[in-house]
């Protein structure tokens, strides 16, 4: 059996990585809990609600990536390693085209649905300038 292809897992590295991951989650949670009252006190509850709503929309839009970024990296590195410049250009062109079309469609949907979103969440008319 060929032992050259085995991955060597070192327990110290796995434990260290796990500790760093958990500690970063704890730090971000603590910072969030500490800064939340400060931010809400400064900008107000309604403005903070608008901010969170926009962050949620951005998060859902991020889900629509559908692995395009990873696929782009895979094929770019593959074509670049083979010195296939035409392949690299095709991947970049296709990715830019798909992202441009998705961006135009997304902006159109947001603009088309903006008055409906404002009425659903009962946003004050003077606060709509914050969204735009």
HELIX and SHEET records of a PDB file:
HELIX    1   1 UNK A   11  UNK A   43  1                                  33    
HELIX    2   2 UNK A   45  UNK A   63  1                                  19    
HELIX    3   3 UNK A   68  UNK A   81  1                                  14    
HELIX    4   4 UNK A   85  UNK A  120  1                                  36    
HELIX    5   5 UNK A  125  UNK A  127  5                                   3    
HELIX    6   6 UNK A  128  UNK A  131  1                                   4    
END                                                                             
